[in-house]
Amino acid sequence: MSELTDEIGDLWDISMDILYFYHECCYNCQPRDSGEYVWLTDKYHLGEELENIVVEVCEINNHELKTKINYQTLEESLQEKPFTCPNCGTDHFDIGNEIGGEWLAARGQDTSSATHLLTRTYWPYLTHYTKTDEQYPDGLERLCTIINDGVIRGTSNMIEGNRSAVCFSECSPIEIYEMLRIMGMEKDELPNRRRGFEWRRSKHGIAIKRNALIRYGARPVLHGETAIREKLGEDELWRFKMFDPNINQSDWTFEREFRVVETIRLDSFDPLDIILLVENVTEQFRLLAKRDVPIYAIVPFNYVYSTDNPNARLSDRQWNKLPER
């Protein structure tokens, strides 16, 4: 066994899984022009990428590297456990190889105007955006707690009646992105903005396929006046939200809110129906690099307005953790 893989064990496999996840083709996949490879997207040096990934994976999993990372140690490990291109099946034993690029572009397809998951007009999910507070000042920390517990717990705060509920928004990330952008403007830039419409949640959340969540019991919030509230039974009040046309701050219809009474158990859903939203690529990497990586696709929020592929899919390691289907 090579010195490096002997020391870090499964962290090498995790590094290779991430390498596989981020870089979808190698030089053998590229089209050729007069015998020369035609790189249609960025290319990467395998050794440099692998070195960076191994170092970060060890750091994220609190492993202090004792083996020196250099050409020799990486080469030995790569010859023992080569990187295999997921598209053409080529095994890369040489860290001097070049990898990278998007498979669609490499096949000659035009991706300049492509829209991906976060930029589609229709968002087929209902999303629970996490809220920060004194206990969880960071949205990612709260998201990780939910993942580890496997439960989204309801709140009774601002919920009518005697039951708690878990709140979801029909708004897509692109709409939330725009909302947050407007809220970041100064008053003189947007003098008529009503301060009551502050949206106090983070750029982290759990998106569940709309049809699956409706089957679970999600229902749209009923916005209305006191007369409507009085017609509802006590067990239905969790769906009600006061709306007074004479008070601007009472209009929360823009959230297009759905609620589920009490709590949600994530294991009640097909993992492929769930997406985790994190703020950026760095957070996506950190979740994928953890030994206890979740089995849900992880998408960076900042891919909004991007034509880049947000990798809204599972890595090999995540696929292997799925229950038998």
ZAKOLRO-477507 format. One record per residue (C-alpha): residue in one letter; x, y, z. Coordinates in steps of 0.25 Angstrom, whole numbers, padded with zeros to 4 digits, always signed. Example, Ala and Ser with C-alpha at 12.3 -4.5 7.8 and 13.67 -1.06 7.14 Angstrom:
A+0049-0018+0031 S+0055-0004+0029 
REM end
This chain:
M+0000+0000+0000 S+0005+0014-0003 E+0010+0023+0008 L-0001+0033+0006 T-0013+0024+0005 D-0008+0016+0016 E-0008+0028+0025 I-0022+0035+0021 G-0030+0022+0018 D-0044+0025+0014 L-0040+0040+0012 W-0033+0037-0001 D-0046+0030-0006 I-0054+0042-0002 S-0044+0051-0009 M-0046+0043-0022 D-0061+0043-0021 I-0061+0058-0020 L-0051+0059-0032 Y-0061+0050-0040 F-0072+0059-0036 Y-0066+0072-0040 H-0059+0068-0053 E-0067+0060-0062 C-0058+0057-0074 C-0043+0055-0078 Y-0035+0058-0090 N-0040+0045-0097 C-0054+0051-0097 Q-0051+0064-0104 P-0054+0065-0119 R-0042+0067-0128 D-0039+0077-0139 S-0028+0072-0149 G-0022+0063-0138 E-0022+0073-0127 Y-0031+0073-0115 V-0042+0084-0115 W-0044+0089-0101 L-0057+0095-0100 T-0057+0098-0085 D-0047+0099-0075 K-0037+0088-0073 Y-0029+0085-0060 H-0016+0078-0056 L-0020+0065-0049 G-0008+0066-0039 E-0011+0080-0035 E-0026+0077-0033 L-0024+0064-0026 E-0014+0071-0016 N-0023+0082-0013 I-0035+0073-0011 V-0027+0063-0002 V-0022+0075+0007 E-0036+0081+0009 V-0042+0067+0011 C-0032+0064+0022 E-0034+0078+0028 I-0049+0077+0028 N-0049+0063+0035 N-0039+0068+0045 H-0028+0059+0040 E-0014+0064+0042 L-0005+0060+0030 K+0008+0054+0033 T+0011+0049+0019 K+0017+0060+0010 I+0009+0062-0002 N+0017+0062-0014 Y+0019+0057-0028 Q+0024+0043-0023 T+0013+0041-0012 L+0002+0045-0021 E+0007+0037-0033 E+0008+0024-0024 S-0006+0026-0018 L-0012+0029-0032 Q-0005+0016-0038 E-0011+0008-0026 K-0025+0014-0028 P-0026+0022-0041 F-0036+0033-0045 T-0046+0027-0055 C-0053+0037-0064 P-0068+0035-0062 N-0071+0037-0077 C-0061+0029-0085 G-0056+0020-0074 T-0041+0024-0076 D-0032+0021-0064 H-0022+0032-0060 F-0010+0027-0054 D-0001+0039-0057 I-0003+0052-0049 G+0001+0060-0061 N-0011+0057-0068 E-0021+0068-0071 I-0036+0066-0067 G-0048+0076-0067 G-0058+0082-0075 E-0073+0080-0076 W-0078+0067-0083 L-0089+0074-0091 A-0080+0085-0096 A-0069+0075-0099 R-0079+0067-0108 G-0081+0080-0116 Q-0095+0084-0110 D-0097+0099-0109 T-0099+0102-0094 S-0097+0117-0095 S-0112+0119-0093 A-0115+0107-0084 T-0123+0109-0071 H-0121+0099-0060 L-0128+0096-0047 L-0128+0109-0040 T-0131+0118-0052 R-0143+0111-0057 T-0156+0119-0057 Y-0164+0107-0050 W-0158+0102-0037 P-0164+0088-0035 Y-0160+0089-0020 L-0165+0094-0007 T-0154+0100+0001 H-0152+0101+0016 Y-0141+0112+0017 T-0134+0112+0030 K-0135+0123+0040 T-0123+0128+0049 D-0125+0131+0064 E-0116+0132+0076 Q-0115+0117+0077 Y-0111+0116+0062 P-0105+0129+0057 D-0101+0122+0044 G-0111+0116+0035 L-0102+0104+0030 E-0100+0100+0045 R-0116+0099+0046 L-0117+0092+0033 C-0106+0082+0038 T-0114+0079+0051 I-0127+0077+0043 I-0119+0067+0034 N-0113+0060+0046 D-0126+0059+0053 G-0134+0055+0041 V-0145+0064+0046 I-0150+0078+0043 R-0158+0082+0055 G-0169+0091+0055 T-0171+0104+0062 S-0182+0110+0069 N-0177+0124+0067 M-0187+0133+0059 I-0195+0120+0057 E-0210+0121+0060 G-0217+0111+0069 N-0211+0101+0078 R-0202+0093+0068 S-0188+0095+0063 A-0185+0095+0048 V-0173+0094+0038 C-0173+0106+0028 F-0169+0105+0013 S-0169+0115+0002 E-0173+0113-0012 C-0163+0123-0016 S-0151+0118-0024 P-0137+0122-0020 I-0136+0132-0032 E-0148+0140-0025 I-0142+0139-0011 Y-0129+0144-0017 E-0136+0156-0023 M-0143+0159-0010 L-0130+0159-0003 R-0124+0168-0013 I-0135+0178-0011 M-0134+0177+0004 G-0119+0180+0003 M-0122+0194-0004 E-0121+0207+0004 K-0134+0215+0006 D-0130+0226-0003 E-0129+0215-0015 L-0142+0209-0012 P-0150+0220-0004 N-0164+0214-0004 R-0159+0200+0001 R-0167+0196+0013 R-0158+0192+0024 G-0168+0182+0029 F-0165+0172+0018 E-0151+0168+0023 W-0149+0154+0020 R-0141+0148+0032 R-0136+0135+0027 S-0122+0130+0022 K-0118+0125+0008 H-0119+0111+0013 G-0131+0101+0013 I-0137+0088+0009 A-0145+0087-0004 I-0154+0075-0005 K-0162+0072-0018 R-0175+0079-0017 N-0184+0067-0020 A-0177+0058-0010 L-0179+0068+0001 I-0193+0070-0002 R-0195+0055-0001 Y-0189+0056+0012 G-0199+0067+0017 A-0194+0080+0012 R-0205+0090+0010 P-0205+0105+0005 V-0207+0116+0016 L-0220+0122+0016 H-0219+0137+0017 G-0231+0145+0022 E-0238+0154+0031 T-0244+0151+0045 A-0257+0146+0039 I-0250+0135+0031 R-0242+0131+0044 E-0255+0130+0052 K-0260+0119+0042 L-0249+0110+0044 G-0248+0099+0054 E-0237+0099+0065 D-0230+0088+0057 E-0229+0096+0044 L-0224+0109+0050 W-0209+0105+0048 R-0212+0108+0033 F-0217+0122+0035 K-0210+0135+0034 M-0216+0148+0037 F-0218+0158+0025 D-0223+0172+0027 P-0224+0180+0014 N-0223+0193+0022 I-0209+0189+0028 N-0198+0187+0019 Q-0189+0179+0029 S-0200+0168+0030 D-0198+0164+0015 W-0189+0152+0014 T-0196+0146+0002 F-0183+0148-0006 E-0177+0137+0002 R-0187+0127-0005 E-0186+0119+0008 F-0189+0104+0010 R-0189+0098+0024 V-0188+0084+0030 V-0194+0082+0043 E-0185+0078+0055 T-0172+0072+0049 I-0166+0065+0037 R-0157+0053+0036 L-0148+0053+0025 D-0147+0038+0024 S-0162+0038+0020 F-0157+0043+0006 D-0149+0038-0005 P-0135+0044-0004 L-0136+0047-0019 D-0147+0057-0016 I-0139+0065-0006 I-0129+0076-0009 L-0120+0083+0001 L-0118+0098-0002 V-0105+0104+0003 E-0099+0118+0001 N-0087+0115-0008 V-0078+0105-0015 T-0069+0105-0002 E-0080+0100+0007 Q-0084+0090-0004 F-0070+0084-0004 R-0069+0084+0011 L-0082+0076+0012 L-0078+0066+0001 A-0064+0064+0008 K-0069+0060+0021 R-0069+0045+0025 D-0083+0046+0028 V-0087+0052+0015 P-0103+0054+0014 I-0110+0046+0003 Y-0117+0058-0003 A-0112+0066-0015 I-0105+0079-0010 V-0107+0091-0018 P-0100+0105-0016 F-0110+0116-0015 N-0101+0126-0022 Y-0103+0118-0035 V-0115+0127-0037 Y-0114+0134-0051 S-0102+0125-0054 T-0102+0116-0067 D-0092+0107-0060 N-0097+0093-0056 P-0100+0093-0041 N-0097+0078-0040 A-0111+0076-0035 R-0108+0061-0034 L-0102+0051-0024 S-0087+0047-0024 D-0083+0032-0025 R-0082+0032-0009 Q-0096+0038-0008 W-0102+0028-0018 N-0096+0016-0010 K-0102+0021+0003 L-0116+0021-0003 P-0126+0010+0002 E-0129-0002-0007 R-0139+0003-0017 
REM end
